[in-house]
């Protein structure tokens, strides 16, 4: 894209008192949308430590020092809750998680330009700097991407970098919104935003954490122990505010589930479990969780999620590969990112039984891919190469022979 003239952005204002914050944000309640970004630290904590909040309005850029002593963020919470003002983010999930933890509610309504860019054909999970470059021809300063945002005072260069995250975002939003409106795809984005406006999206259930550990067993008693200790780790990590892997690694949880230690000594022998942890509150809670899981009646034992485990049904690899080709062809034709439409797991579920992949068969995904995928699985659709592109054609009624072997 040809480089466009740089818009004149407002000079950013650093705000560090409650009164100044209230005065700065009050005019923004009258705007149609504001752009939002956060800078935070999370390497040593379970919950993100909010350091800076950037808000971009039509005539103002507000940088909120979230670590300022005595600062009450209630005016920010009020803006985030104002249903008349769209909150525009790029790759919003971590920002939204922060606001939910701080305020007990998600910002509403929201618009994620990363999702919108995928709907508009800019590829899978495009980065902010790449999106600015493709839409405007300008490059974004990356020099402070990994800076320590908790250190004070913040330098002028840091503040300029932070302001750029919400100034250019206004240009990105306007251009994406215009394109999606012209192509009648704003409803597609709205459907994706529904998930980001649901608190459960950002509040993982401790009782389901075991599923992400990918245990290679169908032993339901072992799975019950794994469920119990994974849930215990999640709650303890939240309580002491440390990353779950720093508290106890996944590999250690899997070994605990396999060996079921019944004493402090046995628990301390598990690789990755420090003696101090085994002897302390967390270790004793782990041992109790193991005992309770072992005492569960058979009817309450968990099973591997459908499609997991050694005995789980597997779809033919050739059919999954064919569906992936169809997915790419459909997404090329509609100029939308394949990753937004369907994941590998969804393609496998669809190959086994279309009823297992309902999100692919309804809404805009159904129109882009799901309807064609169902027809392919039912033998009503074939793929053909024409002029160097994969296209779909209706199948003839005759039964095709299987490929010859040998």
C-alpha positions as CSV (number, residue, x, y, z in Angstrom):
1,X,0.0,0.0,0.0
2,X,1.2,3.5,-0.7
3,X,2.3,5.5,2.3
4,X,-0.5,7.9,3.4
5,X,0.1,11.3,5.0
6,X,0.5,11.1,8.8
7,X,-2.5,12.4,10.7
8,X,-1.8,15.1,13.3
9,X,-2.2,13.3,16.7
10,X,-2.9,15.0,20.0
11,X,-0.1,15.5,22.4
12,X,-0.4,12.7,25.1
13,X,-1.2,13.7,28.7
14,X,0.1,11.6,31.6
15,X,-2.5,11.4,34.4
16,X,-1.6,10.3,37.9
17,X,-4.3,11.7,40.2
18,X,-7.9,10.8,40.6
19,X,-9.2,14.3,40.0
20,X,-7.1,14.7,36.8
21,X,-8.3,11.3,35.6
22,X,-11.9,12.3,36.1
23,X,-11.5,15.6,34.3
24,X,-9.6,13.9,31.4
25,X,-12.1,11.1,30.8
26,X,-15.3,13.1,31.3
27,X,-15.3,14.5,27.6
28,X,-14.7,11.0,26.2
29,X,-18.2,9.9,27.3
30,X,-19.6,11.9,24.5
31,X,-17.5,10.2,21.8
32,X,-18.7,7.4,19.5
33,X,-15.6,5.3,20.2
34,X,-12.3,5.4,22.1
35,X,-9.2,3.3,21.5
36,X,-7.7,1.5,24.5
37,X,-4.5,-0.4,25.3
38,X,-2.7,-1.4,28.4
39,X,0.9,-2.0,29.5
40,X,1.4,-4.6,32.2
41,X,3.8,-7.1,33.8
42,X,3.0,-10.7,34.3
43,X,6.2,-12.7,34.4
44,X,6.1,-13.2,38.2
45,X,2.4,-13.1,39.0
46,X,-0.8,-15.0,38.2
47,X,-2.8,-11.8,37.8
48,X,-1.4,-9.1,35.4
49,X,0.0,-6.1,37.2
50,X,-1.4,-3.1,35.4
51,X,1.1,-0.4,34.9
52,X,-0.3,2.0,32.3
53,X,-3.6,2.5,30.5
54,X,-3.7,4.4,27.2
55,X,-7.0,5.9,26.0
56,X,-7.3,7.6,22.6
57,X,-10.1,10.0,21.8
58,X,-10.7,12.2,18.8
59,X,-8.9,15.2,20.4
60,X,-7.0,13.7,23.3
61,X,-4.6,10.9,24.3
62,X,-4.7,10.0,28.0
63,X,-1.9,8.0,29.5
64,X,-3.0,6.7,33.0
65,X,-0.3,5.9,35.4
66,X,-2.0,2.9,37.1
67,X,0.8,2.6,39.7
68,X,0.5,6.2,40.9
69,X,0.0,6.3,44.7
70,X,-3.5,7.1,45.7
71,X,-5.0,6.9,42.2
72,X,-8.6,5.7,42.1
73,X,-9.4,4.1,38.7
74,X,-13.2,4.5,39.2
75,X,-13.5,7.1,36.4
76,X,-11.8,4.6,34.1
77,X,-14.3,1.9,35.2
78,X,-17.2,4.3,34.4
79,X,-15.9,4.9,30.9
80,X,-15.3,1.2,30.3
81,X,-19.0,0.6,31.4
82,X,-20.5,3.3,29.2
83,X,-22.5,1.4,26.7
84,X,-22.7,4.5,24.4
85,X,-19.0,4.4,23.7
86,X,-17.3,1.6,21.7
87,X,-14.0,0.5,23.2
88,X,-11.6,-0.4,20.4
89,X,-8.7,-2.7,21.2
90,X,-6.2,-4.7,19.2
91,X,-5.8,-8.3,20.4
92,X,-8.1,-7.5,23.3
93,X,-8.1,-10.7,25.4
94,X,-5.4,-9.8,27.9
95,X,-6.6,-6.2,28.2
96,X,-10.1,-7.4,28.9
97,X,-9.0,-9.9,31.4
98,X,-7.2,-7.1,33.3
99,X,-10.3,-4.9,33.4
100,X,-12.5,-7.8,34.5
101,X,-10.2,-8.6,37.4
102,X,-9.9,-4.9,38.3
103,X,-13.5,-3.8,38.0
104,X,-15.5,-7.0,38.2
105,X,-17.0,-6.3,34.8
106,X,-15.9,-6.3,31.1
107,X,-15.8,-3.2,29.0
108,X,-18.9,-3.0,26.8
109,X,-19.2,-2.8,23.9
110,X,-15.9,-3.8,22.4
111,X,-14.4,-4.0,18.9
112,X,-11.2,-6.0,18.4
113,X,-9.2,-4.8,15.3
114,X,-7.2,-8.1,15.2
115,X,-10.4,-10.1,14.8
116,X,-11.8,-7.5,12.4
117,X,-8.6,-7.7,10.3
118,X,-9.0,-11.5,10.1
119,X,-12.6,-11.0,8.8
120,X,-11.3,-8.4,6.3
121,X,-8.7,-10.8,4.8
122,X,-5.5,-9.6,6.5
123,X,-4.4,-13.0,7.6
124,X,-4.3,-15.0,10.8
125,X,-3.8,-13.0,14.0
126,X,-2.1,-10.1,12.3
127,X,0.1,-8.0,14.7
128,X,-0.7,-4.3,15.4
129,X,2.5,-3.0,13.7
130,X,1.9,-5.2,10.6
131,X,-1.7,-4.0,10.4
132,X,-0.7,-0.4,10.6
133,X,1.9,-0.9,7.9
134,X,-0.5,-2.7,5.6
135,X,-3.3,-0.1,6.0
136,X,-1.3,3.1,6.1
137,X,2.3,2.4,4.9
138,X,3.7,3.7,8.2
139,X,6.0,1.7,10.5
140,X,5.5,1.5,14.2
141,X,8.3,2.0,16.8
142,X,9.0,-1.4,18.4
143,X,11.9,-0.4,20.6
144,X,10.0,-0.4,23.9
145,X,7.9,-3.6,23.4
146,X,9.7,-5.4,26.1
147,X,10.4,-2.5,28.4
148,X,9.8,-2.7,32.2
149,X,6.5,-0.8,32.5
150,X,6.6,-1.0,36.3
151,X,9.7,1.1,36.6
152,X,9.2,4.8,37.5
153,X,9.6,7.4,36.2
154,X,8.5,6.5,32.7
155,X,10.7,8.1,30.0
156,X,9.5,10.4,27.3
157,X,10.3,7.7,24.8
158,X,8.2,5.2,26.6
159,X,5.2,7.6,26.8
160,X,5.5,8.3,23.0
161,X,5.6,4.6,22.3
162,X,2.6,4.0,24.5
163,X,0.6,6.8,22.9
164,X,1.3,5.3,19.4
165,X,-0.6,2.2,20.4
166,X,-3.9,4.1,20.6
167,X,-3.4,6.9,18.0
168,X,-2.7,4.8,15.0
169,X,-5.4,2.4,16.3
170,X,-8.0,5.0,15.5
171,X,-6.8,5.1,11.8
172,X,-6.9,1.3,11.7
173,X,-10.4,1.1,13.2
174,X,-11.8,3.7,10.8
175,X,-10.4,2.0,7.7
176,X,-11.4,-1.5,8.8
177,X,-14.9,-0.4,9.8
178,X,-15.4,1.3,6.5
179,X,-14.2,-1.8,4.6
180,X,-16.3,-4.2,6.6
181,X,-19.4,-1.9,6.3
182,X,-19.0,-1.8,2.5
183,X,-18.6,-5.6,2.4
184,X,-21.6,-6.1,4.8
185,X,-19.4,-8.0,7.3
186,X,-19.8,-5.9,10.4
187,X,-22.3,-8.5,11.6
188,X,-19.6,-11.1,11.3
189,X,-17.3,-9.1,13.7
190,X,-20.2,-8.5,16.1
191,X,-20.8,-12.3,16.3
192,X,-17.1,-12.7,17.3
193,X,-17.3,-9.9,19.8
194,X,-20.0,-11.7,21.7
195,X,-17.4,-14.1,23.1
196,X,-15.2,-11.2,24.2
197,X,-18.2,-9.7,26.1
198,X,-18.8,-12.9,28.1
199,X,-17.0,-13.0,31.5
200,X,-16.7,-16.8,31.4
201,X,-14.3,-16.4,28.5
202,X,-11.7,-14.9,30.9
203,X,-12.5,-17.0,34.0
204,X,-11.2,-20.5,33.5
205,X,-13.0,-23.1,35.5
206,X,-10.4,-24.7,37.9
207,X,-12.3,-28.0,37.6
208,X,-11.5,-28.1,33.9
209,X,-7.9,-27.3,34.0
210,X,-6.9,-30.9,33.9
211,X,-8.2,-31.2,30.3
212,X,-5.5,-29.0,29.0
213,X,-2.7,-31.2,30.4
214,X,-3.3,-33.9,27.7
215,X,-3.0,-36.9,29.9
216,X,-2.1,-40.0,27.9
217,X,-4.3,-42.4,29.9
218,X,-7.9,-43.5,30.0
219,X,-7.6,-44.6,33.7
220,X,-10.5,-42.7,35.2
221,X,-9.2,-42.9,38.8
222,X,-5.9,-41.3,37.7
223,X,-7.9,-38.6,35.8
224,X,-9.8,-37.9,39.0
225,X,-6.6,-37.3,40.8
226,X,-5.3,-35.1,38.0
227,X,-8.5,-33.1,38.0
228,X,-8.3,-32.5,41.7
229,X,-4.6,-31.5,41.9
230,X,-4.9,-29.3,38.7
231,X,-7.9,-27.5,40.3
232,X,-6.0,-27.1,43.6
233,X,-3.0,-25.6,41.7
234,X,-5.2,-23.1,39.9
235,X,-6.8,-21.9,43.1
236,X,-3.5,-21.7,45.0
237,X,-1.8,-19.9,42.1
238,X,-4.6,-17.3,42.2
239,X,-4.4,-17.1,46.0
240,X,-0.7,-16.5,46.2
241,X,-0.6,-14.6,42.9
242,X,2.1,-16.6,41.2
243,X,2.0,-18.2,37.7
244,X,0.6,-21.7,37.8
245,X,3.7,-23.2,36.2
246,X,6.0,-21.5,38.7
247,X,3.9,-23.0,41.6
248,X,3.9,-26.5,40.2
249,X,4.8,-27.5,36.6
250,X,2.4,-29.5,34.4
251,X,4.8,-32.4,34.3
252,X,4.8,-32.6,38.1
253,X,1.0,-32.7,38.2
254,X,1.0,-35.6,35.8
255,X,3.5,-37.5,37.9
256,X,1.4,-36.8,41.0
257,X,-1.7,-38.2,39.3
258,X,0.2,-41.3,38.2
259,X,2.0,-42.0,41.6
260,X,-0.6,-40.6,44.0
261,X,1.8,-39.7,46.9
262,X,0.2,-40.2,50.3
263,X,2.7,-38.4,52.5
264,X,4.8,-35.3,52.6
265,X,7.9,-37.4,52.0
266,X,6.4,-39.1,48.9
267,X,5.2,-35.7,47.6
268,X,8.6,-34.2,48.0
269,X,10.1,-37.0,45.9
270,X,8.0,-35.9,42.9
271,X,10.3,-34.2,40.4
272,X,9.7,-30.5,40.4
273,X,8.0,-30.4,43.8
274,X,10.2,-28.5,46.3
275,X,10.3,-29.8,49.9
276,X,9.2,-26.5,51.2
277,X,6.1,-26.7,49.1
278,X,5.4,-30.3,50.1
279,X,5.7,-29.4,53.8
280,X,3.6,-26.2,53.5
281,X,0.0,-25.3,53.1
282,X,-0.1,-26.1,49.4
283,X,1.5,-29.5,49.9
284,X,-0.9,-30.5,52.6
285,X,-3.8,-29.3,50.4
286,X,-2.5,-31.4,47.5
287,X,-2.4,-34.5,49.7
288,X,-5.9,-33.9,50.8
289,X,-7.1,-33.4,47.2
290,X,-5.5,-36.7,46.3
291,X,-7.2,-38.5,49.1
292,X,-10.6,-37.1,48.2
293,X,-10.2,-38.0,44.5
294,X,-9.3,-41.6,45.4
295,X,-12.4,-41.9,47.6
296,X,-14.8,-40.8,44.8
297,X,-17.4,-43.4,43.7
298,X,-16.9,-44.7,40.2
299,X,-19.9,-42.8,38.9
300,X,-18.2,-39.4,39.7
301,X,-14.9,-40.2,38.0
302,X,-14.1,-38.1,34.9
303,X,-13.6,-39.3,31.4
304,X,-11.3,-38.0,28.7
305,X,-13.0,-35.3,26.5
306,X,-14.6,-36.8,23.4
307,X,-12.1,-37.5,20.7
308,X,-9.2,-37.8,23.2
309,X,-7.4,-40.9,24.4
310,X,-5.9,-44.0,22.7
311,X,-9.2,-45.6,22.0
312,X,-10.9,-42.4,20.7
313,X,-12.3,-42.6,17.2
314,X,-10.0,-40.9,14.6
315,X,-11.2,-39.4,11.4
316,X,-9.5,-40.5,8.2
317,X,-6.4,-38.3,7.7
318,X,-7.2,-37.9,4.0
319,X,-10.7,-36.5,4.8
320,X,-9.3,-34.0,7.3
321,X,-6.6,-33.0,4.7
322,X,-9.4,-32.5,2.1
323,X,-11.4,-30.4,4.5
324,X,-8.3,-28.2,5.1
325,X,-7.9,-27.7,1.4
326,X,-11.6,-26.8,1.2
327,X,-11.3,-24.4,4.1
328,X,-8.4,-22.6,2.5
329,X,-10.2,-22.4,-0.9
330,X,-13.4,-21.0,0.7
331,X,-11.4,-18.5,2.8
332,X,-9.5,-17.4,-0.3
333,X,-12.8,-16.9,-2.2
334,X,-14.3,-14.9,0.7
335,X,-11.0,-13.1,1.7
336,X,-11.1,-14.2,5.3
337,X,-8.5,-15.8,7.6
338,X,-8.8,-19.6,7.8
339,X,-7.8,-19.7,11.5
340,X,-10.8,-17.5,12.3
341,X,-13.2,-19.9,10.6
342,X,-12.1,-23.3,11.8
343,X,-9.4,-24.9,14.0
344,X,-7.7,-28.3,13.4
345,X,-9.8,-29.8,16.2
346,X,-13.0,-28.5,14.6
347,X,-12.0,-30.0,11.2
348,X,-11.4,-33.3,12.9
349,X,-14.7,-33.2,14.7
350,X,-16.5,-32.3,11.5
351,X,-14.9,-35.2,9.7
352,X,-16.1,-37.6,12.4
353,X,-19.6,-36.2,12.6
354,X,-20.9,-32.8,11.5
355,X,-23.1,-32.6,14.6
356,X,-19.9,-32.3,16.7
357,X,-18.9,-29.0,15.0
358,X,-22.0,-26.8,15.3
359,X,-20.2,-23.5,15.2
360,X,-19.0,-24.3,11.6
361,X,-22.5,-25.0,10.3
362,X,-24.3,-21.9,11.5
363,X,-24.0,-18.1,11.1
364,X,-21.4,-16.6,8.8
365,X,-19.1,-19.6,9.2
366,X,-21.7,-21.8,7.7
367,X,-22.1,-19.5,4.7
368,X,-18.3,-19.2,4.2
369,X,-17.3,-22.8,4.8
370,X,-19.7,-25.0,6.8
371,X,-22.3,-25.6,4.1
372,X,-19.7,-26.6,1.6
373,X,-17.9,-28.8,4.2
374,X,-21.0,-30.7,5.0
375,X,-21.7,-31.2,1.3
376,X,-18.1,-32.5,0.8
377,X,-18.5,-35.0,3.7
378,X,-21.8,-36.2,2.3
379,X,-20.3,-36.7,-1.2
380,X,-22.3,-34.0,-2.7
381,X,-19.3,-31.7,-3.5
382,X,-16.0,-32.2,-5.2
383,X,-12.8,-30.1,-5.6
384,X,-11.3,-29.2,-8.9
385,X,-8.3,-27.1,-9.9
386,X,-9.1,-24.4,-12.4
387,X,-6.8,-21.7,-13.6
388,X,-4.4,-22.5,-10.7
389,X,-7.1,-22.2,-8.0
390,X,-9.1,-24.8,-6.1
391,X,-12.9,-24.5,-6.8
392,X,-15.9,-26.6,-5.7
393,X,-18.2,-28.4,-8.1
394,X,-21.3,-30.4,-7.5
395,X,-20.8,-34.2,-7.6
396,X,-22.4,-36.4,-10.2
397,X,-24.7,-39.1,-8.9
398,X,-22.5,-41.9,-9.9
399,X,-20.4,-43.6,-7.3
400,X,-16.7,-43.1,-7.8
401,X,-14.3,-46.0,-7.4
402,X,-11.7,-46.0,-4.6
403,X,-8.1,-45.3,-5.7
404,X,-6.3,-48.4,-7.0
405,X,-3.6,-49.8,-4.7
406,X,-0.4,-51.4,-5.7
